[in-house]
Structures are given as structure tokens and as C-alpha cells.
Amino acid sequence: MRLILLNGEFAVCKLGSLMEIDFKADFVFFAKTDDELSLVCQADKVPKDAIATEADWKALKIEGVLDFSLTGVISAISSALAESKIPVFVVSTYNTDYVLVKKAYLISALAALRKIGCSIVE
């Protein structure tokens, strides 16, 4: 499996409104449920009106378009990182998945992923 380390840092935010989201930014993942609005974005694009922000994330994109019938992709990655005591935040899109790890764990995360056979494009 090939993973691409995305440039920059990312943040996970809890929002009170949609007004400040920069939907023209390169990376915007927005979720709305019955009780919250969440956003994953580049750290420099965090809305000013964010209620809470968890910053200092680095993102790894699984290369290619993943077929919906594939199984175990996220499980393999998250298991390898869990064994190394590395917390993750996963974002899925129609095409692929993104695994976010805290910047402080990045070197250890890359080593754990390489150990299970992942190649990393930095």
C-alpha cells in the first residue's frame, strides 16, 4: 500500500456555524450530524469562530481510488499504529481514505507503517 504524506499541518475543529469555512481551500472535510458540525482543514484555514480546535495533525492519503468492496485497509493501518501507541483520526471520502496522526508521532508512525509494508511518498 502506498501512502502520500500531505504538505502542511491540519486541524480538527468543532464549529458553531458554516459561515467561516473556506470551501475553496485545498483540503476541507466537513461533517454535520444532529448535534455537531465538524471540520478537518489545513491548520492555517481554521475558522475564526471555531468552538474547539485540535491542531498539529499530519495527514497521510492512501494513494489511488479505493473500491468500496475492499476490506481491512484502515484496519491494517490503525492496528499497526495502535501497536505503536499512536492515536489516529481517519477521514474517508468517496475515492480514498486519509489517516491523520499528531505531528509529535509522525516519525514513529511512518516507521510503523513501513514495517507492515507501506511505502510512503514524502
DSSP file (Angstrom, degrees, kcal/mol; ACC not computed):
  #  RESIDUE AA STRUCTURE BP1 BP2  ACC     N-H-->O    O-->H-N    N-H-->O    O-->H-N    TCO  KAPPA ALPHA  PHI   PSI    X-CA   Y-CA   Z-CA
    1    1 A M              0   0    0      0, 0.0   118,-2.6     0, 0.0     2,-0.5   0.000 360.0 360.0 360.0 139.1    0.0    0.0    0.0
    2    2 A R  E     -a  119   0A   0     61,-0.2    61,-2.8   116,-0.2     2,-0.4  -0.915 360.0-169.1-112.0 129.0    1.3    3.4   -0.9
    3    3 A L  E     -aB 120  62A   0    116,-3.1   118,-3.0    -2,-0.5     2,-0.6  -0.917  11.5-146.7-117.3 142.0    0.6    6.5    1.3
    4    4 A I  E     -aB 121  61A   0     57,-2.9    57,-3.0    -2,-0.4     2,-0.7  -0.938  12.1-140.3-110.3 121.7    1.3   10.1    0.4
    5    5 A L  E     - B   0  60A   0    116,-2.9    55,-0.2    -2,-0.6     2,-0.1  -0.714  25.7-137.9 -79.2 115.3    2.3   12.4    3.2
    6    6 A L        -     0   0    0     53,-2.8    53,-0.4    -2,-0.7     2,-0.1  -0.423  19.1-105.7 -76.0 149.6    0.5   15.7    2.5
    7    7 A N  S    S+     0   0    0     -2,-0.1    -1,-0.1    51,-0.1    52,-0.1  -0.366  78.1  12.8 -70.3 150.9    2.2   19.0    2.9
    8    8 A G  S    S-     0   0    0     -2,-0.1    51,-0.4    34,-0.1     2,-0.3  -0.093  88.8 -68.0  82.1-177.6    1.4   21.2    5.9
    9    9 A E        -     0   0    0     49,-0.1    34,-3.0    47,-0.0    35,-0.4  -0.803  41.2-148.2-114.9 157.2   -0.4   20.7    9.1
   10   10 A F  E     -DC  42  57A   0     47,-2.9    47,-2.2    -2,-0.3     2,-0.3  -0.806   2.9-152.6-125.2 162.3   -4.1   20.0    9.7
   11   11 A A  E     -D   41   0A   0     30,-2.8    30,-2.1    -2,-0.3     2,-0.5  -0.972  10.5-143.1-135.1 149.4   -6.6   20.8   12.4
   12   12 A V  E     -DC  40  54A   0     42,-2.6    42,-2.9    -2,-0.3     2,-0.3  -0.969  31.6-171.7-111.0 124.8   -9.9   19.1   13.6
   13   13 A C  E     -DC  39  53A   0     26,-3.4    26,-2.2    -2,-0.5     2,-0.5  -0.877  26.7-145.5-124.8 149.3  -12.5   21.7   14.6
   14   14 A K  E     -DC  38  52A   0     38,-2.7    37,-2.4    -2,-0.3    38,-1.4  -0.960  32.1-161.4-106.3 129.0  -15.9   21.8   16.2
   15   15 A L  E     -D   37   0A   0     22,-2.8    22,-0.6    -2,-0.5    35,-0.1  -0.744  30.8-158.5-115.7 158.1  -17.9   24.6   14.7
   16   16 A G  S    S+     0   0    0     33,-0.5     2,-0.3    -2,-0.3    -1,-0.1   0.610  83.6   4.5-101.2 -20.4  -21.0   26.6   15.7
   17   17 A S        -     0   0    0     32,-0.1    -1,-0.2    20,-0.1     3,-0.2  -0.950  62.5-121.8-154.4 171.5  -21.8   27.7   12.1
   18   18 A L  S >  S+     0   0    0     -2,-0.3     3,-1.4     1,-0.2    -1,-0.0   0.463  82.8 100.8 -93.6  -4.3  -20.8   27.2    8.5
   19   19 A M  T 3  S+     0   0    0      1,-0.3    -1,-0.2    30,-0.1     0, 0.0   0.797  82.8  40.7 -58.0 -37.4  -20.1   30.9    7.9
   20   20 A E  T 3  S+     0   0    0     -3,-0.2     2,-0.3     2,-0.1    -1,-0.3   0.409  80.7 121.2 -97.8   2.3  -16.3   30.9    8.2
   21   21 A I    <   -     0   0    0     -3,-1.4     2,-1.2     1,-0.1    25,-0.1  -0.502  56.9-142.5 -71.5 129.6  -15.4   27.7    6.3
   22   22 A D    >   +     0   0    0     23,-0.4     3,-1.7    -2,-0.3    -1,-0.1  -0.732  22.3 178.0 -91.6  89.0  -13.1   28.3    3.4
   23   23 A F  T 3  S+     0   0    0     -2,-1.2    -1,-0.2     1,-0.3     5,-0.1   0.546  75.4  66.1 -72.1  -5.1  -14.6   25.8    0.9
   24   24 A K  T 3  S+     0   0    0     -3,-0.1    -1,-0.3     3,-0.1    -2,-0.1   0.517  78.1 109.8 -90.1  -6.4  -12.0   26.9   -1.7
   25   25 A A  S <  S-     0   0    0     -3,-1.7     3,-0.2     1,-0.1    -4,-0.0  -0.231  82.9-112.4 -65.0 159.4   -9.1   25.6    0.4
   26   26 A D  S    S+     0   0    0      1,-0.2     2,-0.5     0, 0.0    -1,-0.1   0.834 103.4  31.8 -63.4 -34.6   -7.2   22.6   -1.0
   27   27 A F        +     0   0    0      2,-0.0    15,-0.8     0, 0.0     2,-0.4  -0.947  67.2 152.0-134.3 111.8   -8.4   20.3    1.9
   28   28 A V  E     +E   41   0A   0     -2,-0.5     2,-0.5    -3,-0.2    13,-0.2  -0.958  12.5 178.5-140.1 118.5  -11.8   20.7    3.5
   29   29 A F  E     -E   40   0A   0     11,-2.5    11,-2.6    -2,-0.4     2,-0.4  -0.975  12.9-176.7-121.8 117.0  -13.7   17.8    5.1
   30   30 A F  E     -E   39   0A   0     -2,-0.5     2,-0.4     9,-0.2     9,-0.2  -0.912   7.3-175.8-118.7 138.2  -17.0   18.8    6.7
   31   31 A A  E     -E   38   0A   0      7,-2.5     7,-3.0    -2,-0.4     2,-0.4  -0.998   4.2-169.1-134.3 138.6  -19.4   16.7    8.7
   32   32 A K  E     +E   37   0A   0     -2,-0.4     5,-0.2     5,-0.2     2,-0.2  -0.994  11.8 168.6-126.9 127.8  -22.8   17.6   10.1
   33   33 A T        -     0   0    0      3,-2.7     3,-0.3    -2,-0.4    -2,-0.0  -0.624  54.7 -85.6-120.9-174.5  -24.8   15.5   12.5
   34   34 A D  S    S+     0   0    0     -2,-0.2     3,-0.1     1,-0.2    -2,-0.0   0.686 126.4  26.2 -69.0 -15.2  -27.8   16.2   14.6
   35   35 A D  S    S+     0   0    0      1,-0.2     2,-0.3     0, 0.0    -1,-0.2   0.362 120.1  30.7-132.0   8.0  -25.7   17.6   17.3
   36   36 A E        -     0   0    0     -3,-0.3    -3,-2.7     2,-0.0     2,-0.5  -0.996  50.0-142.2-161.6 160.0  -22.5   18.9   15.9
   37   37 A L  E     -DE  15  32A   0    -22,-0.6   -22,-2.8    -2,-0.3     2,-0.3  -0.996  29.6-174.0-118.6 123.7  -20.6   20.5   13.0
   38   38 A S  E     -DE  14  31A   0     -7,-3.0    -7,-2.5    -2,-0.5     2,-0.4  -0.906   5.7-171.6-122.6 150.4  -17.0   19.2   12.5
   39   39 A L  E     -DE  13  30A   0    -26,-2.2   -26,-3.4    -2,-0.3     2,-0.5  -1.000  13.8-164.4-141.6 135.0  -14.3   20.3   10.1
   40   40 A V  E     +DE  12  29A   0    -11,-2.6   -11,-2.5    -2,-0.4     2,-0.3  -0.993  36.3 144.5-114.2 126.3  -10.9   18.9    9.1
   41   41 A C  E     -DE  11  28A   0    -30,-2.1   -30,-2.8    -2,-0.5   -13,-0.2  -0.918  55.7 -67.0-150.7 172.1   -8.9   21.6    7.4
   42   42 A Q  E >   -D   10   0A   0    -15,-0.8     3,-2.6    -2,-0.3   -32,-0.3  -0.431  52.6-116.5 -63.7 143.3   -5.4   22.9    6.9
   43   43 A A  G >  S+     0   0    0    -34,-3.0     3,-1.0     1,-0.3   -33,-0.1   0.805 114.8  54.4 -57.0 -32.2   -4.2   24.5   10.1
   44   44 A D  G 3  S+     0   0    0    -35,-0.4    -1,-0.3     1,-0.2    -2,-0.1   0.448 103.7  58.1 -83.0   2.8   -4.0   28.0    8.6
   45   45 A K  G <   +     0   0    0     -3,-2.6   -23,-0.4     2,-0.1    -1,-0.2   0.184  69.3 136.8-114.0  14.0   -7.6   27.7    7.4
   46   46 A V    <   -     0   0    0     -3,-1.0     7,-0.0    -4,-0.1    -3,-0.0  -0.454  62.1-111.6 -63.5 127.2   -9.2   27.2   10.8
   47   47 A P    >   -     0   0    0      0, 0.0     3,-1.6     0, 0.0    -1,-0.1  -0.302  14.9-129.3 -61.4 142.8  -12.4   29.3   11.0
   48   48 A K  T 3  S+     0   0    0      1,-0.3    -2,-0.1   -28,-0.1    -3,-0.0   0.788 107.4  55.2 -62.7 -27.8  -12.1   32.2   13.5
   49   49 A D  T 3  S+     0   0    0    -32,-0.1   -33,-0.5     3,-0.0    -1,-0.3   0.211  75.3 139.4 -93.9  16.9  -15.5   31.2   15.0
   50   50 A A    <   -     0   0    0     -3,-1.6   -35,-0.2     1,-0.1     3,-0.1  -0.372  45.0-152.1 -61.1 135.5  -14.4   27.6   15.8
   51   51 A I  S    S+     0   0    0    -37,-2.4     2,-0.3     1,-0.3   -36,-0.2   0.878  78.7   2.2 -76.0 -40.0  -15.7   26.5   19.2
   52   52 A A  E     -C   14   0A   0    -38,-1.4   -38,-2.7     2,-0.0     2,-0.4  -0.993  66.2-164.5-148.2 147.1  -12.8   24.0   19.7
   53   53 A T  E     -C   13   0A   0     -2,-0.3     2,-0.6   -40,-0.2   -40,-0.2  -0.998  11.0-164.4-139.0 133.0   -9.7   23.1   17.7
   54   54 A E  E     +C   12   0A   0    -42,-2.9   -42,-2.6    -2,-0.4     3,-0.1  -0.959  31.1 179.6-112.9 108.5   -7.3   20.1   17.9
   55   55 A A  E     +     0   0A   0     -2,-0.6   -44,-0.2   -44,-0.2    -2,-0.0  -0.239  42.2  65.7-102.5-173.7   -4.3   21.1   15.9
   56   56 A D  E     +     0   0A   0      1,-0.2    47,-3.4   -46,-0.2     2,-0.3   0.821  63.2 148.3  69.7  36.8   -0.9   19.7   15.0
   57   57 A W  E     -CF  10 102A   0    -47,-2.2   -47,-2.9    45,-0.3     2,-0.4  -0.795  33.6-155.4 -99.0 144.5   -2.1   16.8   12.8
   58   58 A K  E     - F   0 101A   0     43,-3.2    43,-2.3    -2,-0.3     2,-0.4  -0.914  17.4-139.0-111.7 146.1   -0.2   15.5    9.7
   59   59 A A  E     - F   0 100A   0    -51,-0.4   -53,-2.8    -2,-0.4     2,-0.5  -0.890  13.7-165.8-116.9 137.1   -2.2   13.7    7.0
   60   60 A L  E     -BF   5  99A   0     39,-2.5    39,-2.9    -2,-0.4     2,-0.5  -0.980  12.9-154.0-115.9 125.5   -1.4   10.6    5.0
   61   61 A K  E     -BF   4  98A   0    -57,-3.0   -57,-2.9    -2,-0.5     2,-0.6  -0.851  17.8-127.0-100.1 131.1   -3.5    9.9    1.9
   62   62 A I  E     -B    3   0A   0     35,-2.5   -59,-0.2    -2,-0.5    35,-0.2  -0.682  37.5-119.4 -75.3 121.1   -4.0    6.4    0.7
   63   63 A E        +     0   0    0    -61,-2.8   -61,-0.2    -2,-0.6    -1,-0.1  -0.316  69.5  14.0 -68.4 141.5   -2.9    6.6   -2.9
   64   64 A G  S    S-     0   0    0      2,-0.1     2,-0.6    -2,-0.0    -2,-0.1  -0.142  98.1 -56.4  91.6 174.6   -5.4    5.7   -5.6
   65   65 A V        -     0   0    0     31,-0.1     2,-0.5    -2,-0.0    31,-0.2  -0.839  52.8-141.3 -94.6 124.4   -9.2    5.2   -5.7
   66   66 A L        -     0   0    0     29,-3.6     2,-0.2    -2,-0.6    -2,-0.1  -0.731  12.5-127.6 -90.6 130.3  -10.3    2.5   -3.2
   67   67 A D    >   -     0   0    0     -2,-0.5     3,-1.8     1,-0.1    28,-0.0  -0.511  17.4-126.5 -71.9 141.3  -13.1    0.2   -4.3
   68   68 A F  T 3  S+     0   0    0      1,-0.3    -1,-0.1    -2,-0.2    -2,-0.0   0.697 107.4  63.0 -64.0 -18.2  -15.9    0.0   -1.8
   69   69 A S  T 3  S+     0   0    0      2,-0.1    -1,-0.3     0, 0.0     2,-0.1   0.584  77.7 110.2 -83.9  -9.1  -15.6   -3.8   -1.7
   70   70 A L    <   -     0   0    0     -3,-1.8     2,-0.4     2,-0.0    -4,-0.0  -0.395  51.8-165.0 -64.8 140.9  -12.0   -3.6   -0.2
   71   71 A T        +     0   0    0      1,-0.1    -2,-0.1    -2,-0.1    -1,-0.0  -0.951  56.7  22.4-127.4 150.4  -11.8   -4.7    3.4
   72   72 A G  S  > S+     0   0    0     -2,-0.4     4,-2.4     1,-0.0     5,-0.2   0.427  76.5 118.3  85.2   0.0   -9.1   -4.3    6.0
   73   73 A V  H  > S+     0   0    0      2,-0.2     4,-1.8     1,-0.2     5,-0.2   0.981  85.7  33.3 -64.7 -56.7   -7.3   -1.3    4.6
   74   74 A I  H  > S+     0   0    0      1,-0.2     4,-3.3     2,-0.2     5,-0.3   0.866 116.7  58.4 -67.6 -35.3   -8.0    1.0    7.6
   75   75 A S  H  > S+     0   0    0      1,-0.2     4,-2.5     2,-0.2     5,-0.2   0.920 106.1  48.0 -59.3 -45.1   -7.8   -1.9   10.0
   76   76 A A  H  X S+     0   0    0     -4,-2.4     4,-1.9     2,-0.2    -1,-0.2   0.921 116.5  43.3 -62.5 -44.4   -4.3   -2.8    8.9
   77   77 A I  H  X S+     0   0    0     -4,-1.8     4,-2.2    -5,-0.2    -2,-0.2   0.953 116.7  44.8 -67.6 -50.1   -3.1    0.8    9.2
   78   78 A S  H  X S+     0   0    0     -4,-3.3     4,-2.6     1,-0.2    -2,-0.2   0.856 112.1  53.1 -66.8 -33.6   -4.8    1.6   12.5
   79   79 A S  H  X S+     0   0    0     -4,-2.5     4,-2.4    -5,-0.3    -1,-0.2   0.925 109.1  48.8 -65.1 -44.2   -3.7   -1.7   14.0
   80   80 A A  H  X S+     0   0    0     -4,-1.9     4,-0.9    -5,-0.2    -2,-0.2   0.909 115.4  44.3 -61.6 -41.6   -0.1   -1.0   13.1
   81   81 A L  H  <>S+     0   0    0     -4,-2.2     5,-2.8     1,-0.2     3,-0.4   0.879 111.0  53.8 -72.1 -37.4   -0.3    2.4   14.7
   82   82 A A  H ><5S+     0   0    0     -4,-2.6     3,-2.0     1,-0.2    -2,-0.2   0.894 103.2  57.0 -62.9 -39.9   -2.2    1.2   17.7
   83   83 A E  H 3<5S+     0   0    0     -4,-2.4    -1,-0.2     1,-0.3    -2,-0.2   0.814 109.0  46.9 -60.4 -29.1    0.6   -1.4   18.4
   84   84 A S  T 3<5S-     0   0    0     -4,-0.9    -1,-0.3    -3,-0.4    -2,-0.2   0.262 119.1-114.0 -94.9  10.9    3.0    1.6   18.5
   85   85 A K  T < 5 +     0   0    0     -3,-2.0    -3,-0.2     1,-0.2    -2,-0.1   0.856  66.4 148.1  61.2  38.2    0.6    3.5   20.8
   86   86 A I      < -     0   0    0     -5,-2.8    -1,-0.2    -8,-0.1    -2,-0.1  -0.916  41.6-138.9-108.3 116.1    0.0    6.2   18.1
   87   87 A P        -     0   0    0      0, 0.0    15,-0.5     0, 0.0     2,-0.3  -0.424  23.2-163.9 -71.4 149.0   -3.5    7.8   18.1
   88   88 A V  E     -G  101   0A   0     13,-0.1     2,-0.4    -2,-0.1    13,-0.2  -0.900  20.7-156.6-131.7 159.6   -5.2    8.3   14.7
   89   89 A F  E     -G  100   0A   0     11,-1.9    11,-3.1    -2,-0.3     2,-0.4  -0.983  21.9-157.0-133.1 123.5   -8.0   10.3   13.2
   90   90 A V  E     -G   99   0A   0     -2,-0.4     2,-0.4     9,-0.2     9,-0.2  -0.862  10.6-171.7-111.6 136.4   -9.4    8.9   10.0
   91   91 A V  E     -G   98   0A   0      7,-2.6     7,-3.2    -2,-0.4     2,-0.4  -0.992   8.6-162.1-123.4 130.0  -11.3   10.7    7.3
   92   92 A S  E     -G   97   0A   0     -2,-0.4     5,-0.2     5,-0.2     2,-0.2  -0.914   8.5-179.4-114.5 140.9  -12.9    8.8    4.4
   93   93 A T        -     0   0    0      3,-3.1   -64,-0.0    -2,-0.4    -2,-0.0  -0.656  48.1 -90.7-121.0-178.6  -14.1   10.3    1.1
   94   94 A Y  S    S+     0   0    0     -2,-0.2     3,-0.1     1,-0.2   -28,-0.0   0.903 124.3  34.3 -60.7 -40.8  -15.7    8.7   -1.9
   95   95 A N  S    S-     0   0    0      1,-0.1   -29,-3.6   -30,-0.1     2,-0.2   0.874 125.9 -22.0 -85.0 -40.2  -12.4    7.9   -3.5
   96   96 A T        -     0   0    0    -31,-0.2    -3,-3.1     2,-0.0     2,-0.3  -0.815  60.6 -95.6-156.6-172.2  -10.0    7.2   -0.7
   97   97 A D  E     - G   0  92A   0     -2,-0.2   -35,-2.5    -5,-0.2     2,-0.4  -0.893  19.7-151.7-123.8 153.9   -9.1    7.5    3.0
   98   98 A Y  E     -FG  61  91A   0     -7,-3.2    -7,-2.6    -2,-0.3     2,-0.5  -0.988   5.3-157.6-125.1 134.0   -6.9    9.8    4.9
   99   99 A V  E     -FG  60  90A   0    -39,-2.9   -39,-2.5    -2,-0.4     2,-0.4  -0.960   9.7-161.4-114.2 121.7   -5.1    8.9    8.2
  100  100 A L  E     +FG  59  89A   0    -11,-3.1   -11,-1.9    -2,-0.5     2,-0.3  -0.870  10.0 179.6-105.5 135.1   -4.1   11.8   10.4
  101  101 A V  E     -FG  58  88A   0    -43,-2.3   -43,-3.2    -2,-0.4   -13,-0.1  -0.956  38.1 -95.0-128.6 150.0   -1.5   11.4   13.1
  102  102 A K  E >   -F   57   0A   0    -15,-0.5     3,-1.9    -2,-0.3     4,-0.5  -0.363  33.5-121.0 -63.3 142.4   -0.2   14.0   15.6
  103  103 A K  G >  S+     0   0    0    -47,-3.4     3,-1.3     1,-0.3     4,-0.4   0.845 112.2  61.5 -52.8 -38.1    2.9   15.7   14.4
  104  104 A A  G 3  S+     0   0    0    -48,-0.3    -1,-0.3     1,-0.3     4,-0.2   0.740 109.2  42.2 -63.6 -22.9    4.8   14.5   17.5
  105  105 A Y  G <> S+     0   0    0     -3,-1.9     4,-2.8     1,-0.1    -1,-0.3   0.389  84.0 104.3-101.5   1.1    4.1   10.9   16.4
  106  106 A L  H <> S+     0   0    0     -3,-1.3     4,-2.8    -4,-0.5     5,-0.2   0.895  79.5  46.6 -57.6 -49.2    4.9   11.3   12.7
  107  107 A I  H  > S+     0   0    0     -4,-0.4     4,-1.9     1,-0.2    -1,-0.2   0.923 116.6  45.4 -60.8 -44.7    8.4    9.7   12.7
  108  108 A S  H  > S+     0   0    0     -4,-0.2     4,-2.4     2,-0.2    -1,-0.2   0.882 112.5  52.3 -64.8 -38.3    7.2    6.7   14.7
  109  109 A A  H  X S+     0   0    0     -4,-2.8     4,-2.4     2,-0.2    -2,-0.2   0.925 108.6  49.1 -64.5 -45.2    4.0    6.4   12.6
  110  110 A L  H  X S+     0   0    0     -4,-2.8     4,-2.4    -5,-0.2    -1,-0.2   0.900 111.8  49.7 -62.0 -40.3    6.0    6.3    9.4
  111  111 A A  H  X S+     0   0    0     -4,-1.9     4,-2.0    -5,-0.2    -1,-0.2   0.918 110.9  49.2 -64.1 -43.4    8.3    3.6   10.8
  112  112 A A  H  X S+     0   0    0     -4,-2.4     4,-0.9     1,-0.2    -2,-0.2   0.887 112.8  47.6 -63.7 -39.2    5.3    1.5   12.0
  113  113 A L  H  <>S+     0   0    0     -4,-2.4     5,-2.4     1,-0.2     3,-0.5   0.885 110.6  50.4 -71.1 -38.8    3.6    1.8    8.5
  114  114 A R  H ><5S+     0   0    0     -4,-2.4     3,-1.8     1,-0.2    -1,-0.2   0.872 103.1  62.2 -64.5 -34.8    6.8    0.9    6.7
  115  115 A K  H 3<5S+     0   0    0     -4,-2.0    -1,-0.2     1,-0.3    -2,-0.2   0.807 103.7  48.1 -61.6 -30.3    7.2   -2.1    9.0
  116  116 A I  T 3<5S-     0   0    0     -4,-0.9    -1,-0.3    -3,-0.5    -2,-0.2   0.314 131.0 -92.7 -94.5   9.6    3.9   -3.5    7.6
  117  117 A G  T < 5S+     0   0    0     -3,-1.8     2,-0.2     1,-0.3    -3,-0.2   0.532  75.8 144.2  99.1   6.8    4.9   -2.9    4.0
  118  118 A C      < -     0   0    0     -5,-2.4     2,-0.4    -6,-0.1    -1,-0.3  -0.560  39.9-143.9 -76.4 141.6    3.6    0.5    3.3
  119  119 A S  E     -a    2   0A   0   -118,-2.6  -116,-3.1    -2,-0.2     2,-0.5  -0.884  14.9-149.4-102.1 142.4    5.6    2.8    1.0
  120  120 A I  E     -a    3   0A   0     -2,-0.4     2,-0.7  -118,-0.2  -116,-0.2  -0.941   7.6-154.7-117.7 127.7    5.5    6.5    1.9
  121  121 A V  E      a    4   0A   0   -118,-3.0  -116,-2.9    -2,-0.5    -2,-0.0  -0.901 360.0 360.0 -98.0 115.2    5.8    9.3   -0.5
  122  122 A E              0   0    0     -2,-0.7    -1,-0.1  -118,-0.2  -118,-0.1   0.432 360.0 360.0-101.7 360.0    7.1   12.3    1.4
